[in-house]
Amino acid sequence: MIKNIVFDMGNVLTAAYLDFFQTFSLKPEECFFIDDTPANIEAAGNLGMDGYVYYGDIEELRMNLKNKIGPSF
């Protein structure tokens, strides 16, 4: 089951992230979050999840993931 979570601007995302971690038995430090909103990446980072603000450049994203994950990506 995949959870889609939609928030209005200004809502605190912490509860949603914690629910996501618990629902899927994940540790924040084992996750990587990609979003186009810097505040969402910051909120994830405050819980220990690494992330990347995506501005539409797929090659830049790919390079960032290779740096984080390694050459196997």
N, C-alpha and C positions, 0 to 999 in steps of 0.2 A: 504494500500500500504506500503510495506517495502522497505526502501532505502538501497541499497548496495553501499558503497562508497569505492573505491580502490584508494590508494595513493602510489606514489613512495616514497622511503625513503627520508627523509629530507624536505618534504612538510609540511607546517604549517597546523595543523588540526583545528585551531580555527574557521575558516569560516564554515567548515563542521559540527562541533558541534553546532554552533549557528543556522545553517540551520536546523539541526535535531530538536533542541528545538522548533524552530518556526513552522516547518512543522507539528509537532505532538502536538503542544501546551503544551510543557513540561517546567518545571522549573528545572534547573540543580541540585538544592539541593534535588529534588525528584527522581533523577536518580542514578543508580549504574552501572558503566561501568566495564566490564571484558575484558581484552586483555592480550596478551602475550608479549607486548612491553612496558617496563617501560615509555618511552617517551610519548606514547599515553595516559597512565594513568595520567602522570604529566600534559599534555596539558588539559585533561578533568578536572583535579583538579584545574587548574588555572582559570577555568570558574565556579567553585563551584560544580562540579559533583564528587561524591565519586567514588572510583574505586578500583580494585584489579588486580594485575599482576598474571596471571595464568601460572604456570609452569608445568601443567600436573597432579597435585595431586588433584583429585576430592574431596577426603575427606577433605583436607585442605581448598579447595574452599567452600565446604558445611559448614564447621565450621566457616569460615569467614563470610559467608552470615547469618548464625544463629546469630552471634555476632552483625551484623549490623541490621538485620531485626527483630530478635527475635525468640523465640522458635516455632512460627507457621510455619517457613520455613521447 
